[in-house]
Amino acid sequence: MTTDIGDLLPPLLQSLTALEFIARHLDPMIFEAVMEGVGTPDKALRLARDKISGPSNGAQGGEAQLLAASDHALAAFDGMRAALAQGDDLYAVFRALRHLPRALEALYPLASNVPAVSSFFLVPSLRSDAATLARHAQPIRDGQTGVMHFDNEPGSRGGFSLYVPETYSVGQPLPLVMALHGGSGNGRGFLWSWLREARSLDAILVAPTATGRTWALMGDDADTPNLNRILDFVHERWRVDPTQLLLTGMSDGGTFCYVSGLAAQSRFTYLAPVSATFHPLMAQMADADRVRGLPIYLVHGARDWMFPVEVARSAGQALAAAGANVTYRELDDLSHCYPREVNADILSWLAASR
């Protein structure tokens, strides 16, 4: 079996871009309109894929990766359209969109030798920058750079996934972003919510998976010790700037940023909770010295249907009153989903705060 990358790759990248748009605008009130507006970007991909006989697991190397990514992208569209046709709830759509990070994971290894794929895994403003593309053209160093997974297979708990930029050099310590998934999610999938920005702006990215079904928001906290274990692992193997440790997360992951990140013993120097819930007692019970001057970048959507935006507004006010250095950002069109367009701004905020 032979695969012509020139035929399959363009419609695949177009389909993945459309899936990212849908994921960003996932809102039960407008989902049907979003799907109608997106149309059928997967049609060309389906036609190209149908010309290739055999499953992706029968291929080898880059061919297998390309086919696997295409199959996951098509499965995502199939699942969402089925959910829409059958009147399923939003969770059926979430399940379908789990194919998106799997498609990205399958495609990413081609970035080191296929310029179009390398460009896709950069922020849009750098995709035509020759110097940036040249910097990332070097091969992945096994066990040193690129995407790695540590006891983080689908369905497992407590492991983590890691990205180290291909440009990494021991002579230059890098900022570290620890990004926490939402409830019932996993770090292996959430890694792809941040990889493009970490790759473009040179940051080490860690995406752990909670030790339980979701993060330890009440009761015994098994997750903070696990995050510290992961931090130790990374510090021992790569040069990390200890003053540039960002803890961020989505939904339950964002809430755990507060639970763990406001504790006196927290090692993180910046917090960025996204679409999270918050109780004013968190600010009142937090260590006063820890909160005073702590940089916090708080992001929330005005259309959030799970955690109303008023919760985020009160969180910003309570934290500011407690002495934190709060940056509050409210997105008018954001529902309860991850707004990856804020990542580059958060990294710029991180750099400017030094």
Steps between C-alpha positions, in 0.01 A plus 500: 500500500632845416367828629543827314550757776424771246148360460417413861677763707327825387143376567617346828641831624183677385287247690708530816475879487121468474490260796704744708252774410207282607672409828565868574136597430335200665180639647173304536299809404670549163654160420268430209574843350875448544485166322294650221748786463798264489339295227680192370874572508559127543347414160829539313682304769248218476537485123879488527490238776258280305756472221736322740418141582576346834501618863760735644647221716603317184727783391840603627680818606368833383239331284345332804503826697331689219230238460439474875463877530256501208294217647471678836401828333227325298378315811464832682278641226297179480443500876393862517259469209351185649450677833331790323273274294399288799445793733764377745625720781820700487701220659463294183664788317779510759557129444523554125749784546734268693614390156652844439797470741552143378523630145748769607710245689514278192595790272759678716800267433494616136575859608875447498516420128177626339498884491120527471458293818768698683322821401166361622648447847604864531290801595350665188718810525818288463390254233665696220805603699798338330727527804244331727439222249874443465545480878238227523620300200745303713411140587348405832762368745354183646446537874621859496266706283157470346192332648545233767256304715568360846248244629232703325321253275127567440301389803793518741524745787785694659742501207600791282584606147785736421618721216853638480566736206716363221712813547581414862859562612646435844649848488162671516252426783142507379170594664276208593126481443308236695155475339221317683215336309132537580285253693515139372765605246862396473833672452588310184212668320529839670866532400386600151308799634838659575761335276488747212575796727763316706674398178484848349610692809746253652341367816509155657145368523376245753147357488434267795199278553315520832549211740123458529203552268564873526728726704495490881268796552395382846615248756844341488728659241693230314558724199728771641765245609476345154551838332807554719631157403460590133671836553795322662520257206512782246745713701741207522512453122453843342599856591192679628484860618375465860361854490284419196275218618143540376210291629198527272195288429153475355175458698575260791867537409465877534329461835783277617738783405338687786489204740864405451652823371384720790649268762799636687729219385415532129807519275320671214578865445204581272141378480261513203163336571267478199122445511529400865274526800604677819372550850593823684615289795791385283641851513420545870656165599807531277836582651518880510870515416448263209218703348658841546644605164435160338447547123168345394361512146131418520308411181127435474224502242193721517298209352623234745207270572671291770672762716323837458723793421393676821704237688814602313437869553464449875813282499703777343369753749561276802853411392586862425366601841725235656800660330547287189614663176195409293456526124137431415396416146139436402421367152158596370463203263646231726283223636636223727788394276869572465599828327844410372543847351582622852805273533742729317377796703549306823856411400566864409359604840726245663807639323408863569455431872863401549 
